[in-house]
Amino acid sequence: GIAGVDGNGQTQLVDSVVGLEEPDEGTVEFDGEDMTTASRRDHIERGMSFVPEDRQARGLVMDFDLVENALLGNQYDPGFTSGPRVDWGATRTHAEDIIEEYDVRTPNAETASESLSGGNQQKFIVGREILRDSDVLVASHPTRGVDVGSIEFIHDRLVDLRDEGKAVLLVSSKLDEVQQLSDRIAVIYEGRIMDIVEPEAVTDQDLGLLMA
């Protein structure tokens, strides 16, 4: 988990990790492989899913329907495409699986994303990224704008991933969320990791001092 007050470099850190931005210094390694200059597509194919901080700017194409949005990130997956052709039947089934498993409230899979509430948009993105079954999930504010019941559901899915042996990098401005879910917490302040601590071995006061 990454803890810190918003605006202390979390966005730049995440963008560097997932392949959206090349860092000025340092390297990004994925299971021993240097991914510092690799593209976002390379990261996806290597096995990294991503729940972005801004669901409408980066997570969805707002005037696409949910079937089309289910294809995002999967457009080179042979399970969904063959060359330039899209298997819309498989893509629609995938969208319907996300809707059912993640309780996305929508009339049907052909509904435009912009017609959904923010919470349902978020649940759709989280479902799409988790169901990709990647080795790593980078989740930036995964429960932002989601109702209490859905927050608990998403938390449970993140813990399930951890229990399956997947790696989860959680970024959240909610300190209780980071404490509740993380095995280790890295505290970021003005672009620097101040310390990496274990949740059970650190107090709220200690975390607050590191964050400030």
Disulfide bonds with the S-S distance in Angstrom:
none
